[in-house]
């Protein structure tokens, strides 16, 4: 399943980059986005947003850490739901 998530996410990242966005997964220092999530910078370079492997997107925010926190929380909630 993890491999499938990453394949879908890679495709979504390519689609976002095609429209001018930039993948910023490596801009978090030692932190990493959760598996199945990507940190993106919009085409005009003013705001970050997150992309989930399910094709869900976060709202835009000027702070990349707000997007990281959204992804972390969403990942934990999804994990809890799948364990029930």
Backbone as XML, in Angstrom:
<?xml version="1.0"?>
<chain id="A" units="angstrom">
  <residue number="1" name="UNK">
    <atom name="N" x="0.821" y="-1.199" z="0.000"/>
    <atom name="CA" x="0.000" y="0.000" z="0.000"/>
    <atom name="C" x="0.866" y="1.264" z="0.000"/>
  </residue>
  <residue number="2" name="UNK">
    <atom name="N" x="1.972" y="1.244" z="0.774"/>
    <atom name="CA" x="2.834" y="2.407" z="0.838"/>
    <atom name="C" x="3.408" y="2.724" z="-0.543"/>
  </residue>
  <residue number="3" name="UNK">
    <atom name="N" x="3.805" y="1.709" z="-1.287"/>
    <atom name="CA" x="4.352" y="1.908" z="-2.616"/>
    <atom name="C" x="3.288" y="2.513" z="-3.536"/>
  </residue>
  <residue number="4" name="UNK">
    <atom name="N" x="2.047" y="2.039" z="-3.408"/>
    <atom name="CA" x="0.947" y="2.563" z="-4.216"/>
    <atom name="C" x="0.720" y="4.047" z="-3.891"/>
  </residue>
  <residue number="5" name="UNK">
    <atom name="N" x="0.746" y="4.390" z="-2.612"/>
    <atom name="CA" x="0.573" y="5.785" z="-2.201"/>
    <atom name="C" x="1.645" y="6.667" z="-2.841"/>
  </residue>
  <residue number="6" name="UNK">
    <atom name="N" x="2.884" y="6.212" z="-2.779"/>
    <atom name="CA" x="3.988" y="7.004" z="-3.314"/>
    <atom name="C" x="3.890" y="7.149" z="-4.826"/>
  </residue>
  <residue number="7" name="UNK">
    <atom name="N" x="3.446" y="6.105" z="-5.527"/>
    <atom name="CA" x="3.284" y="6.189" z="-6.977"/>
    <atom name="C" x="2.212" y="7.203" z="-7.344"/>
  </residue>
  <residue number="8" name="UNK">
    <atom name="N" x="1.080" y="7.144" z="-6.657"/>
    <atom name="CA" x="-0.002" y="8.091" z="-6.918"/>
    <atom name="C" x="0.463" y="9.503" z="-6.593"/>
  </residue>
  <residue number="9" name="UNK">
    <atom name="N" x="1.133" y="9.665" z="-5.446"/>
    <atom name="CA" x="1.621" y="10.987" z="-5.047"/>
    <atom name="C" x="2.629" y="11.533" z="-6.054"/>
  </residue>
  <residue number="10" name="UNK">
    <atom name="N" x="3.521" y="10.695" z="-6.545"/>
    <atom name="CA" x="4.503" y="11.143" z="-7.546"/>
    <atom name="C" x="3.813" y="11.668" z="-8.793"/>
  </residue>
  <residue number="11" name="UNK">
    <atom name="N" x="2.748" y="10.990" z="-9.198"/>
    <atom name="CA" x="1.974" y="11.435" z="-10.350"/>
    <atom name="C" x="1.303" y="12.781" z="-10.075"/>
  </residue>
  <residue number="12" name="UNK">
    <atom name="N" x="0.752" y="12.931" z="-8.884"/>
    <atom name="CA" x="0.116" y="14.197" z="-8.513"/>
    <atom name="C" x="1.127" y="15.339" z="-8.461"/>
  </residue>
  <residue number="13" name="UNK">
    <atom name="N" x="2.316" y="15.061" z="-7.945"/>
    <atom name="CA" x="3.371" y="16.079" z="-7.889"/>
    <atom name="C" x="3.739" y="16.522" z="-9.304"/>
  </residue>
  <residue number="14" name="UNK">
    <atom name="N" x="3.881" y="15.570" z="-10.216"/>
    <atom name="CA" x="4.187" y="15.914" z="-11.612"/>
    <atom name="C" x="3.094" y="16.796" z="-12.205"/>
  </residue>
  <residue number="15" name="UNK">
    <atom name="N" x="1.840" y="16.467" z="-11.922"/>
    <atom name="CA" x="0.722" y="17.277" z="-12.415"/>
    <atom name="C" x="0.788" y="18.704" z="-11.864"/>
  </residue>
  <residue number="16" name="UNK">
    <atom name="N" x="1.090" y="18.829" z="-10.574"/>
    <atom name="CA" x="1.181" y="20.146" z="-9.948"/>
    <atom name="C" x="2.368" y="20.936" z="-10.507"/>
  </residue>
  <residue number="17" name="UNK">
    <atom name="N" x="3.488" y="20.252" z="-10.738"/>
    <atom name="CA" x="4.655" y="20.927" z="-11.304"/>
    <atom name="C" x="4.392" y="21.371" z="-12.740"/>
  </residue>
  <residue number="18" name="UNK">
    <atom name="N" x="3.582" y="20.623" z="-13.446"/>
    <atom name="CA" x="3.228" y="20.979" z="-14.827"/>
    <atom name="C" x="2.507" y="22.334" z="-14.870"/>
  </residue>
  <residue number="19" name="UNK">
    <atom name="N" x="1.692" y="22.618" z="-13.860"/>
    <atom name="CA" x="0.975" y="23.897" z="-13.843"/>
    <atom name="C" x="1.799" y="25.020" z="-13.201"/>
  </residue>
  <residue number="20" name="UNK">
    <atom name="N" x="3.025" y="24.716" z="-12.805"/>
    <atom name="CA" x="3.922" y="25.750" z="-12.305"/>
    <atom name="C" x="4.240" y="25.712" z="-10.826"/>
  </residue>
  <residue number="21" name="UNK">
    <atom name="N" x="3.653" y="24.794" z="-10.079"/>
    <atom name="CA" x="3.960" y="24.673" z="-8.652"/>
    <atom name="C" x="5.308" y="23.988" z="-8.463"/>
  </residue>
  <residue number="22" name="UNK">
    <atom name="N" x="5.858" y="24.091" z="-7.276"/>
    <atom name="CA" x="7.152" y="23.496" z="-6.950"/>
    <atom name="C" x="7.001" y="22.586" z="-5.739"/>
  </residue>
  <residue number="23" name="UNK">
    <atom name="N" x="7.571" y="21.398" z="-5.820"/>
    <atom name="CA" x="7.571" y="20.490" z="-4.678"/>
    <atom name="C" x="8.666" y="20.947" z="-3.711"/>
  </residue>
  <residue number="24" name="UNK">
    <atom name="N" x="8.298" y="21.125" z="-2.449"/>
    <atom name="CA" x="9.224" y="21.647" z="-1.433"/>
    <atom name="C" x="9.422" y="20.656" z="-0.285"/>
  </residue>
  <residue number="25" name="UNK">
    <atom name="N" x="9.276" y="19.375" z="-0.545"/>
    <atom name="CA" x="9.404" y="18.369" z="0.515"/>
    <atom name="C" x="10.748" y="18.441" z="1.233"/>
  </residue>
  <residue number="26" name="UNK">
    <atom name="N" x="11.782" y="18.911" z="0.552"/>
    <atom name="CA" x="13.115" y="18.916" z="1.153"/>
    <atom name="C" x="13.445" y="20.236" z="1.837"/>
  </residue>
  <residue number="27" name="UNK">
    <atom name="N" x="12.437" y="21.067" z="2.060"/>
    <atom name="CA" x="12.696" y="22.369" z="2.685"/>
    <atom name="C" x="12.349" y="22.389" z="4.173"/>
  </residue>
  <residue number="28" name="UNK">
    <atom name="N" x="12.150" y="21.215" z="4.760"/>
    <atom name="CA" x="11.752" y="21.132" z="6.166"/>
    <atom name="C" x="12.887" y="20.721" z="7.099"/>
  </residue>
  <residue number="29" name="UNK">
    <atom name="N" x="14.096" y="20.832" z="6.630"/>
    <atom name="CA" x="15.233" y="20.439" z="7.467"/>
    <atom name="C" x="15.214" y="18.943" z="7.723"/>
  </residue>
  <residue number="30" name="UNK">
    <atom name="N" x="15.315" y="18.545" z="8.990"/>
    <atom name="CA" x="15.336" y="17.114" z="9.296"/>
    <atom name="C" x="13.935" y="16.512" z="9.343"/>
  </residue>
  <residue number="31" name="UNK">
    <atom name="N" x="12.911" y="17.357" z="9.360"/>
    <atom name="CA" x="11.538" y="16.850" z="9.340"/>
    <atom name="C" x="11.175" y="16.394" z="7.931"/>
  </residue>
  <residue number="32" name="UNK">
    <atom name="N" x="10.244" y="15.471" z="7.844"/>
    <atom name="CA" x="9.764" y="14.997" z="6.551"/>
    <atom name="C" x="8.248" y="14.997" z="6.559"/>
  </residue>
  <residue number="33" name="UNK">
    <atom name="N" x="7.679" y="15.257" z="5.393"/>
    <atom name="CA" x="6.231" y="15.140" z="5.273"/>
    <atom name="C" x="5.870" y="13.671" z="5.511"/>
  </residue>
  <residue number="34" name="UNK">
    <atom name="N" x="4.699" y="13.415" z="6.086"/>
    <atom name="CA" x="4.271" y="12.027" z="6.273"/>
    <atom name="C" x="4.180" y="11.307" z="4.926"/>
  </residue>
  <residue number="35" name="UNK">
    <atom name="N" x="4.281" y="10.000" z="4.957"/>
    <atom name="CA" x="4.175" y="9.208" z="3.730"/>
    <atom name="C" x="2.813" y="9.463" z="3.095"/>
  </residue>
  <residue number="36" name="UNK">
    <atom name="N" x="2.837" y="9.764" z="1.806"/>
    <atom name="CA" x="1.605" y="10.013" z="1.074"/>
    <atom name="C" x="1.213" y="11.479" z="0.997"/>
  </residue>
  <residue number="37" name="UNK">
    <atom name="N" x="2.069" y="12.377" z="1.488"/>
    <atom name="CA" x="1.794" y="13.812" z="1.476"/>
    <atom name="C" x="2.965" y="14.549" z="0.834"/>
  </residue>
  <residue number="38" name="UNK">
    <atom name="N" x="2.655" y="15.670" z="0.190"/>
    <atom name="CA" x="3.706" y="16.500" z="-0.405"/>
    <atom name="C" x="3.466" y="17.961" z="-0.040"/>
  </residue>
  <residue number="39" name="UNK">
    <atom name="N" x="4.544" y="18.683" z="0.169"/>
    <atom name="CA" x="4.510" y="20.114" z="0.422"/>
    <atom name="C" x="4.780" y="20.816" z="-0.900"/>
  </residue>
  <residue number="40" name="UNK">
    <atom name="N" x="3.842" y="21.643" z="-1.340"/>
    <atom name="CA" x="3.954" y="22.320" z="-2.624"/>
    <atom name="C" x="3.968" y="23.832" z="-2.420"/>
  </residue>
  <residue number="41" name="UNK">
    <atom name="N" x="4.653" y="24.527" z="-3.329"/>
    <atom name="CA" x="4.654" y="25.991" z="-3.362"/>
    <atom name="C" x="3.894" y="26.402" z="-4.615"/>
  </residue>
  <residue number="42" name="UNK">
    <atom name="N" x="2.922" y="27.303" z="-4.478"/>
    <atom name="CA" x="2.078" y="27.659" z="-5.619"/>
    <atom name="C" x="2.893" y="28.331" z="-6.732"/>
  </residue>
  <residue number="43" name="UNK">
    <atom name="N" x="2.328" y="28.429" z="-7.942"/>
    <atom name="CA" x="3.084" y="28.951" z="-9.085"/>
    <atom name="C" x="3.665" y="30.355" z="-8.901"/>
  </residue>
  <residue number="44" name="UNK">
    <atom name="N" x="3.006" y="31.222" z="-8.150"/>
    <atom name="CA" x="3.573" y="32.562" z="-7.978"/>
    <atom name="C" x="4.531" y="32.657" z="-6.785"/>
  </residue>
  <residue number="45" name="UNK">
    <atom name="N" x="4.754" y="31.538" z="-6.099"/>
    <atom name="CA" x="5.753" y="31.477" z="-5.033"/>
    <atom name="C" x="5.373" y="32.181" z="-3.753"/>
  </residue>
  <residue number="46" name="UNK">
    <atom name="N" x="4.084" y="32.421" z="-3.535"/>
    <atom name="CA" x="3.676" y="33.177" z="-2.351"/>
    <atom name="C" x="3.109" y="32.320" z="-1.232"/>
  </residue>
  <residue number="47" name="UNK">
    <atom name="N" x="2.551" y="31.164" z="-1.567"/>
    <atom name="CA" x="1.897" y="30.337" z="-0.559"/>
    <atom name="C" x="2.211" y="28.858" z="-0.762"/>
  </residue>
  <residue number="48" name="UNK">
    <atom name="N" x="2.227" y="28.141" z="0.355"/>
    <atom name="CA" x="2.399" y="26.692" z="0.347"/>
    <atom name="C" x="1.031" y="26.019" z="0.421"/>
  </residue>
  <residue number="49" name="UNK">
    <atom name="N" x="0.984" y="24.790" z="-0.046"/>
    <atom name="CA" x="-0.201" y="23.959" z="0.136"/>
    <atom name="C" x="0.236" y="22.505" z="0.161"/>
  </residue>
  <residue number="50" name="UNK">
    <atom name="N" x="-0.610" y="21.667" z="0.692"/>
    <atom name="CA" x="-0.290" y="20.251" z="0.789"/>
    <atom name="C" x="-1.135" y="19.443" z="-0.171"/>
  </residue>
  <residue number="51" name="UNK">
    <atom name="N" x="-0.558" y="18.358" z="-0.655"/>
    <atom name="CA" x="-1.259" y="17.415" z="-1.517"/>
    <atom name="C" x="-1.189" y="16.048" z="-0.851"/>
  </residue>
  <residue number="52" name="UNK">
    <atom name="N" x="-2.326" y="15.398" z="-0.766"/>
    <atom name="CA" x="-2.412" y="14.051" z="-0.204"/>
    <atom name="C" x="-2.572" y="13.059" z="-1.346"/>
  </residue>
  <residue number="53" name="UNK">
    <atom name="N" x="-2.098" y="11.843" z="-1.160"/>
    <atom name="CA" x="-2.134" y="10.834" z="-2.224"/>
    <atom name="C" x="-3.555" y="10.528" z="-2.697"/>
  </residue>
  <residue number="54" name="UNK">
    <atom name="N" x="-4.556" y="10.862" z="-1.895"/>
    <atom name="CA" x="-5.956" y="10.637" z="-2.269"/>
    <atom name="C" x="-6.495" y="11.759" z="-3.151"/>
  </residue>
  <residue number="55" name="UNK">
    <atom name="N" x="-5.611" y="12.674" z="-3.556"/>
    <atom name="CA" x="-5.940" y="13.837" z="-4.383"/>
    <atom name="C" x="-6.578" y="14.984" z="-3.595"/>
  </residue>
  <residue number="56" name="UNK">
    <atom name="N" x="-6.574" y="14.872" z="-2.290"/>
    <atom name="CA" x="-7.072" y="15.935" z="-1.423"/>
    <atom name="C" x="-5.976" y="16.992" z="-1.274"/>
  </residue>
  <residue number="57" name="UNK">
    <atom name="N" x="-6.367" y="18.266" z="-1.239"/>
    <atom name="CA" x="-5.420" y="19.350" z="-1.039"/>
    <atom name="C" x="-5.787" y="20.141" z="0.209"/>
  </residue>
  <residue number="58" name="UNK">
    <atom name="N" x="-4.773" y="20.658" z="0.870"/>
    <atom name="CA" x="-5.008" y="21.534" z="2.014"/>
    <atom name="C" x="-5.335" y="22.935" z="1.501"/>
  </residue>
  <residue number="59" name="UNK">
    <atom name="N" x="-5.691" y="23.808" z="2.416"/>
    <atom name="CA" x="-5.814" y="25.213" z="2.054"/>
    <atom name="C" x="-4.403" y="25.784" z="1.905"/>
  </residue>
  <residue number="60" name="UNK">
    <atom name="N" x="-4.294" y="26.932" z="1.268"/>
    <atom name="CA" x="-2.987" y="27.568" z="1.106"/>
    <atom name="C" x="-2.615" y="28.322" z="2.383"/>
  </residue>
  <residue number="61" name="UNK">
    <atom name="N" x="-1.324" y="28.415" z="2.622"/>
    <atom name="CA" x="-0.842" y="29.146" z="3.799"/>
    <atom name="C" x="0.546" y="29.695" z="3.490"/>
  </residue>
  <residue number="62" name="UNK">
    <atom name="N" x="0.875" y="30.835" z="4.048"/>
    <atom name="CA" x="2.203" y="31.419" z="3.827"/>
    <atom name="C" x="3.293" y="30.693" z="4.596"/>
  </residue>
  <residue number="63" name="UNK">
    <atom name="N" x="2.902" y="29.905" z="5.618"/>
    <atom name="CA" x="3.853" y="29.217" z="6.488"/>
    <atom name="C" x="3.885" y="27.720" z="6.154"/>
  </residue>
  <residue number="64" name="UNK">
    <atom name="N" x="5.029" y="27.237" z="5.705"/>
    <atom name="CA" x="5.130" y="25.814" z="5.335"/>
    <atom name="C" x="4.897" y="24.897" z="6.526"/>
  </residue>
  <residue number="65" name="UNK">
    <atom name="N" x="5.160" y="25.392" z="7.738"/>
    <atom name="CA" x="4.963" y="24.548" z="8.921"/>
    <atom name="C" x="3.481" y="24.333" z="9.220"/>
  </residue>
  <residue number="66" name="UNK">
    <atom name="N" x="2.650" y="25.256" z="8.827"/>
    <atom name="CA" x="1.199" y="25.060" z="8.967"/>
    <atom name="C" x="0.743" y="23.905" z="8.075"/>
  </residue>
  <residue number="67" name="UNK">
    <atom name="N" x="1.318" y="23.802" z="6.905"/>
    <atom name="CA" x="0.982" y="22.704" z="5.983"/>
    <atom name="C" x="1.536" y="21.391" z="6.527"/>
  </residue>
  <residue number="68" name="UNK">
    <atom name="N" x="2.753" y="21.423" z="7.046"/>
    <atom name="CA" x="3.332" y="20.229" z="7.659"/>
    <atom name="C" x="2.442" y="19.739" z="8.803"/>
  </residue>
  <residue number="69" name="UNK">
    <atom name="N" x="1.990" y="20.662" z="9.658"/>
    <atom name="CA" x="1.131" y="20.286" z="10.789"/>
    <atom name="C" x="-0.199" y="19.713" z="10.318"/>
  </residue>
  <residue number="70" name="UNK">
    <atom name="N" x="-0.759" y="20.280" z="9.235"/>
    <atom name="CA" x="-1.993" y="19.729" z="8.661"/>
    <atom name="C" x="-1.765" y="18.277" z="8.221"/>
  </residue>
  <residue number="71" name="UNK">
    <atom name="N" x="-0.674" y="18.050" z="7.496"/>
    <atom name="CA" x="-0.375" y="16.704" z="6.984"/>
    <atom name="C" x="-0.147" y="15.722" z="8.130"/>
  </residue>
  <residue number="72" name="UNK">
    <atom name="N" x="0.592" y="16.144" z="9.137"/>
    <atom name="CA" x="0.873" y="15.281" z="10.285"/>
    <atom name="C" x="-0.427" y="14.895" z="10.997"/>
  </residue>
  <residue number="73" name="UNK">
    <atom name="N" x="-1.280" y="15.882" z="11.263"/>
    <atom name="CA" x="-2.546" y="15.632" z="11.952"/>
    <atom name="C" x="-3.462" y="14.753" z="11.098"/>
  </residue>
  <residue number="74" name="UNK">
    <atom name="N" x="-3.561" y="15.054" z="9.808"/>
    <atom name="CA" x="-4.414" y="14.270" z="8.916"/>
    <atom name="C" x="-3.924" y="12.825" z="8.819"/>
  </residue>
  <residue number="75" name="UNK">
    <atom name="N" x="-2.620" y="12.660" z="8.775"/>
    <atom name="CA" x="-2.029" y="11.322" z="8.714"/>
    <atom name="C" x="-2.353" y="10.521" z="9.974"/>
  </residue>
  <residue number="76" name="UNK">
    <atom name="N" x="-2.215" y="11.163" z="11.129"/>
    <atom name="CA" x="-2.517" y="10.484" z="12.394"/>
    <atom name="C" x="-3.992" y="10.113" z="12.489"/>
  </residue>
  <residue number="77" name="UNK">
    <atom name="N" x="-4.885" y="11.017" z="12.039"/>
    <atom name="CA" x="-6.318" y="10.725" z="12.056"/>
    <atom name="C" x="-6.664" y="9.576" z="11.116"/>
  </residue>
  <residue number="78" name="UNK">
    <atom name="N" x="-6.046" y="9.560" z="9.940"/>
    <atom name="CA" x="-6.288" y="8.482" z="8.973"/>
    <atom name="C" x="-5.816" y="7.141" z="9.519"/>
  </residue>
  <residue number="79" name="UNK">
    <atom name="N" x="-4.684" y="7.165" z="10.226"/>
    <atom name="CA" x="-4.146" y="5.949" z="10.816"/>
    <atom name="C" x="-5.074" y="5.411" z="11.912"/>
  </residue>
  <residue number="80" name="UNK">
    <atom name="N" x="-5.615" y="6.307" z="12.740"/>
    <atom name="CA" x="-6.544" y="5.916" z="13.789"/>
    <atom name="C" x="-7.798" y="5.276" z="13.192"/>
  </residue>
  <residue number="81" name="UNK">
    <atom name="N" x="-8.320" y="5.885" z="12.129"/>
    <atom name="CA" x="-9.523" y="5.363" z="11.472"/>
    <atom name="C" x="-9.295" y="3.982" z="10.872"/>
  </residue>
  <residue number="82" name="UNK">
    <atom name="N" x="-8.119" y="3.768" z="10.304"/>
    <atom name="CA" x="-7.845" y="2.474" z="9.680"/>
    <atom name="C" x="-7.596" y="1.386" z="10.712"/>
  </residue>
  <residue number="83" name="UNK">
    <atom name="N" x="-7.234" y="1.759" z="11.946"/>
    <atom name="CA" x="-7.007" y="0.785" z="13.012"/>
    <atom name="C" x="-8.266" y="0.405" z="13.761"/>
  </residue>
  <residue number="84" name="UNK">
    <atom name="N" x="-9.364" y="1.092" z="13.497"/>
    <atom name="CA" x="-10.613" y="0.789" z="14.212"/>
    <atom name="C" x="-11.377" y="-0.300" z="13.530"/>
  </residue>
</chain>
